[in-house]
């Protein structure tokens, strides 16, 4: 009887030692390894970016690469506005099949007259009511 009791306790302890190893392997393959692969892919995207490529930064900002240095990249985010980022801030290059590629076109200037028309109409409404436009946000 004592041999059976000794055999059952030794198999129970080996299972309890094996379980954390299985859990760690599962976490490694489901979480850690994909994260490392994603980081390597992002670094490869930064190395592949070239002048003239449209890119998306890690912040979500879209732009076109206009200059590259060893560690920095100059990105045109709108006409006549160039920002400098670290190369690793490039999230991905946009290719022509990407919907964001079409959404960002720095060569076309958006019509900004629409915004000023809205501002004028707000101030006109306030003066028609006999109120000052600058007092619009104040609590009365």
Residue pairs with C-beta under 8 A, 6 or more apart in sequence:
42 88
42 90
42 91
42 92
43 88
45 90
45 91
45 92
45 93
46 73
46 87
46 88
46 89
46 90
47 87
48 93
49 55
49 65
49 68
49 73
49 87
49 90
49 93
50 65
50 68
51 65
51 66
51 67
51 68
52 64
52 65
53 64
53 65
53 93
53 94
54 62
54 63
54 64
54 65
54 93
54 94
54 101
54 104
55 62
55 63
55 64
55 65
55 73
55 75
55 90
55 91
55 92
55 93
55 94
56 62
56 90
56 91
56 92
56 94
56 100
57 63
57 75
57 85
57 89
57 90
57 91
58 89
58 90
58 91
59 89
60 91
61 75
61 77
61 83
62 77
62 94
62 100
62 103
62 104
63 75
63 76
63 77
63 83
63 104
63 106
64 75
64 76
64 104
64 106
65 73
65 74
65 75
65 76
66 74
66 75
66 76
66 82
67 73
67 74
67 82
68 74
68 87
71 86
71 87
72 84
72 85
72 86
72 87
73 84
73 85
73 86
73 87
73 89
73 90
74 82
74 83
74 84
75 82
75 83
75 84
75 85
76 82
76 106
77 83
77 106
78 106
79 106
79 107
79 109
94 100
94 101
94 104
95 101
122 133
122 136
123 133
126 132
126 133
126 135
126 136
127 133
